[in-house]
Amino acid sequence: MTLASLLDFARANPFMSLAFVGLSLAIVYHEISRLFVGYKAVNPSALTALINREDALVVDVSPSADYEKGHVVGSRNVVMGQFDPENKALAKVRELPVALICRTGATSAQAAKRLVKAGFKQVYWLDGGIAAWQQADLPLLKGKA
């Protein structure tokens, strides 16, 4: 494939070429913005290492009913409606690692943003949530903690 053939394709298919450029820019923007958000996505094995090596506080922001269906051992349940970064218990761990979990990873990412805004230094969220944890064949505890 040569540059000339790529230019010919772009001239023959302007909408497809524009869509390709737009999608490419969106992906690059998304990946760069992830570097500067102040919190870090972790996979299940990295979260396990955080828990075991750095004694990270794990906060599950799932609804209580979902939490009781299965949660990471040692995690604390704080439903998103009651999640407050200024809470006295959280204020004590402002300098320590805090990992956030939910069912899919979306809600915990929002909670991670709030912690960073409140001045927390080491904030992590489980990318993919409990679903990723289960796919990694890691154990879940059922019931209330």
Secondary structure, 3 states (H helix, E strand, C coil): CCHHHHHHHHHHCHHHHHHHHHHHHHHHHHHHHHHCCCEEEECHHHHHHHHHHHCCEEEECCCHHHHHHCECCCCEECCHHHCCCCCHHHHCCCCCEEEEECCCCHHHHHHHHHHHHCCCCEEEEECCHHHHHHHCCCCCECCCC
